[in-house]
Amino acid sequence: MSDRKAQKDMILEWLERNGTITPMEALNYIGCYRLGARIWDLRRDGHNIVTERCIVPTKHGGRALVAVYRLEAA
């Protein structure tokens, strides 16, 4: 077994530290391409994670709807 921390553990730590995470943050800071799948894993493990939707600007002047995940207090 590897000593590397699992992506879901890094995402959980990020949520505890920063409050929310977006797919772009997960990709840039954790190297996770499939944030939704890791969130599903964390929910399956019993963590109460809420999904919100947010409109963000794109680099070409448009807008995109993205998921923002937040760890809800138990």
N, C-alpha and C positions, 0 to 999 in steps of 0.2 A: 504494500500500500504506500502511496506517495505521501510525503510530508506537506505537499501543497494544500492550501486551504481550498475547499470546494467553493465554487462560484456562489452557491446559495448562502453559504456562511458569510462570504464577503458582502453580499447584497444585504443580508440581515444586519450586519455591522454598520453598513452605510445608512440604512434606514434608522437605526438606533441613534446614530451620530447626527445625521442631517435632516431627518424627518420625512423626506420624500426622495424618490428616485425616478428618473425618466429613462427611456430606452437609450437616448444619446449619452447620458451620464454612465449608464451601465456599460455601454460600448467603450467609451473613452477612458474610464477610470478602472473598470474591472475586466474589460475584454469579453463581455458577455453579449453575444449576438441575439440570444433568445430570452430576453428578460421575462416575457410572459410565461414561458415554460418554467423558469426558476421561481417565479412568484407562485405558480401552481404548486411546485414542490414545497415551498415554504407554507402555503396554506394547508397542504396535505399533512405537514408536520405539526399543524395546530396554531400557526401564527395568524392573527387577525389582520389581514392586509386589505385596505380599501383601494379601489380603483376610481380615479377621477379623470375626467377628460379636460384637456386644455388646448387652446388654439395658440400655436406659436408661429412666428414669421419664418419663412424659408429664405435661403440665401439668394433666391432669384426674385424676391419681392412678393411672393405669394404667402399663403397661410396653410398650415397643416394641423390636423387634429391628432394629438398624441395622448397616450396614457401616462398618468402620473400616479405612482403607487405610494401609499402612505401606511405606515404601521399604526394601527389603532390600539389604544391602551386596552388592556384586558379588563 
